[in-house]
Amino acid sequence: MTLPKALLSSRDNRFSVVQSEPWMANQLEAIQRASFPDLAEHELALERHYLAQINTFPAGQHAILENSTGRVIGSSSDLRLELDLSHYQHRFLDAVGDNYFTTHLPDGDWLYGADIGVLPEFRGLGLASLLYARRQTLVRELGLKGHVAGAMPKGYGALKHKLPIEEYVNDVITLELNDPVLSVQLRRGYRVFGIIPNYLEDASTNNYGVLILWRNVDRGW
Ligand SMILES: CC(C)(COP(=O)(O)OP(=O)(O)OC[C@H]1O[C@@H](n2cnc3c(N)ncnc32)[C@H](O)[C@@H]1OP(=O)(O)O)[C@@H](O)C(=O)NCCC(=O)NCCS
């Protein structure tokens, strides 16, 4: 099989970021299951959802390939939408059209991050960094206002009886606490805009999401 064109490669050239293709859908589901073990089953993106996402907005779907094997080992999914920052409370499934991306607006001004995951055995190699870099490049290429996502503060569930979410997020921002997801995103240039209760059903986050933004300075922010 001819592998898709590399949009970005790791420094050692072991891994490439490519646009996701339909043949990858079952591997994307496997990455999703490995990445979100605590997420409610009805909120997981499955093969059929990935096929719909690729069909709806191909440029927003990225996969990481291990070049020597052609195996898909990480991915990210995005759609375009409008964002009203004075009314940002929402549920994940409503934003992503139940994972089918029926909410995608081809002229939408923001890229909305639906999901990012790397197989556990490939974490810590800078692969999510490649995906974030590629998504930010896509924002610039499309002339969008920025990248927005509901981050999952996955360290909060274990600490929920010790401190309120606002304090937890503040401690992550000020580097007093490290969150396995939110801290990575903050180090990639994202900033916290607000906290969203009942964003997703996931014990590891106590169902919270954290709205994070990366603004495209080319748009005059
Ligand atoms: C969040 C996630 C995508 C990061 O992927 P990744 O490829 O490991 O990320 P990177 O290698 O680019 O960066 C990981 C950072 O954590 C650090 N790290 C330390 N120990 C680590 C470990 N055991 N595993 C992974 N990262 C580790 C890395 O050094 C790096 O630090 P840096 O920010 O100072 O560079 C990945 O952990 C994942 O798939 N998690 C489950 C799914 C998820 O929660 N997605 C986000 C939903 S909002």
The ligand as an SDF file (V2000), in Angstrom:
LIG
                    3D

 48 50  0  0  0  0  0  0  0  0999 V2000
   -2.1220   13.6930   26.1020 C   0  0  0  0  0  0  0  0  0  0  0  0
   -1.3730   12.8370   25.0720 C   0  0  0  0  0  0  0  0  0  0  0  0
   -2.0810   12.9680   23.7250 C   0  0  0  0  0  0  0  0  0  0  0  0
    0.0720   13.3330   24.9630 C   0  0  0  0  0  0  0  0  0  0  0  0
    0.7170   12.5610   23.9610 O   0  0  0  0  0  0  0  0  0  0  0  0
    2.3240   12.4170   23.8760 P   0  0  0  0  0  0  0  0  0  0  0  0
    2.6670   12.0080   22.4830 O   0  0  0  0  0  0  0  0  0  0  0  0
    2.8020   11.5800   24.9810 O   0  0  0  0  0  0  0  0  0  0  0  0
    2.7700   13.9270   24.1190 O   0  0  0  0  0  0  0  0  0  0  0  0
    4.2190   14.5530   23.9630 P   0  0  0  0  0  0  0  0  0  0  0  0
    5.2330   13.4640   23.9470 O   0  0  0  0  0  0  0  0  0  0  0  0
    4.1990   15.5300   22.8620 O   0  0  0  0  0  0  0  0  0  0  0  0
    4.3170   15.3800   25.3330 O   0  0  0  0  0  0  0  0  0  0  0  0
    4.1440   14.7190   26.5790 C   0  0  0  0  0  0  0  0  0  0  0  0
    4.7610   15.5420   27.7030 C   0  0  0  0  0  0  0  0  0  0  0  0
    4.6070   14.8360   28.9440 O   0  0  0  0  0  0  0  0  0  0  0  0
    5.8890   14.4060   29.4140 C   0  0  0  0  0  0  0  0  0  0  0  0
    5.8860   13.0740   29.9820 N   0  0  0  0  0  0  0  0  0  0  0  0
    6.5290   12.7490   31.1050 C   0  0  0  0  0  0  0  0  0  0  0  0
    6.3190   11.4730   31.3920 N   0  0  0  0  0  0  0  0  0  0  0  0
    5.5460   10.9740   30.4270 C   0  0  0  0  0  0  0  0  0  0  0  0
    5.0080    9.6890   30.1680 C   0  0  0  0  0  0  0  0  0  0  0  0
    5.2440    8.6520   30.9660 N   0  0  0  0  0  0  0  0  0  0  0  0
    4.2540    9.5220   29.0940 N   0  0  0  0  0  0  0  0  0  0  0  0
    4.0020   10.5710   28.2990 C   0  0  0  0  0  0  0  0  0  0  0  0
    4.4940   11.7910   28.5030 N   0  0  0  0  0  0  0  0  0  0  0  0
    5.2670   11.9990   29.5350 C   0  0  0  0  0  0  0  0  0  0  0  0
    6.7540   14.4850   28.1870 C   0  0  0  0  0  0  0  0  0  0  0  0
    8.1160   14.6030   28.5360 O   0  0  0  0  0  0  0  0  0  0  0  0
    6.2230   15.7380   27.5290 C   0  0  0  0  0  0  0  0  0  0  0  0
    6.6220   16.8630   28.3230 O   0  0  0  0  0  0  0  0  0  0  0  0
    6.8630   18.3220   27.7110 P   0  0  0  0  0  0  0  0  0  0  0  0
    5.4930   18.9280   27.5840 O   0  0  0  0  0  0  0  0  0  0  0  0
    7.7000   19.0260   28.7310 O   0  0  0  0  0  0  0  0  0  0  0  0
    7.5390   18.1550   26.3790 O   0  0  0  0  0  0  0  0  0  0  0  0
   -1.3370   11.3470   25.5110 C   0  0  0  0  0  0  0  0  0  0  0  0
   -0.8740   11.2680   26.8330 O   0  0  0  0  0  0  0  0  0  0  0  0
   -2.6680   10.6370   25.3810 C   0  0  0  0  0  0  0  0  0  0  0  0
   -2.9960   10.0520   24.3540 O   0  0  0  0  0  0  0  0  0  0  0  0
   -3.4580   10.6440   26.4650 N   0  0  0  0  0  0  0  0  0  0  0  0
   -4.7660    9.9780   26.4690 C   0  0  0  0  0  0  0  0  0  0  0  0
   -5.7910   10.7120   25.6160 C   0  0  0  0  0  0  0  0  0  0  0  0
   -6.0890   12.1180   26.1060 C   0  0  0  0  0  0  0  0  0  0  0  0
   -6.2260   12.3660   27.3170 O   0  0  0  0  0  0  0  0  0  0  0  0
   -6.2000   13.0510   25.1710 N   0  0  0  0  0  0  0  0  0  0  0  0
   -6.4760   14.4550   25.4600 C   0  0  0  0  0  0  0  0  0  0  0  0
   -7.9300   14.7160   25.5600 C   0  0  0  0  0  0  0  0  0  0  0  0
   -8.2280   16.4220   25.9010 S   0  0  0  0  0  0  0  0  0  0  0  0
  1  2  1  0
  2  3  1  0
  2  4  1  0
  2 36  1  0
  4  5  1  0
  5  6  1  0
  6  7  2  0
  6  8  1  0
  6  9  1  0
  9 10  1  0
 10 11  2  0
 10 12  1  0
 10 13  1  0
 13 14  1  0
 14 15  1  0
 15 16  1  0
 15 30  1  0
 16 17  1  0
 17 18  1  0
 17 28  1  0
 18 19  1  0
 18 27  1  0
 19 20  2  0
 20 21  1  0
 21 22  1  0
 21 27  2  0
 22 23  1  0
 22 24  2  0
 24 25  1  0
 25 26  2  0
 26 27  1  0
 28 29  1  0
 28 30  1  0
 30 31  1  0
 31 32  1  0
 32 33  2  0
 32 34  1  0
 32 35  1  0
 36 37  1  0
 36 38  1  0
 38 39  2  0
 38 40  1  0
 40 41  1  0
 41 42  1  0
 42 43  1  0
 43 44  2  0
 43 45  1  0
 45 46  1  0
 46 47  1  0
 47 48  1  0
M  END
$$$$
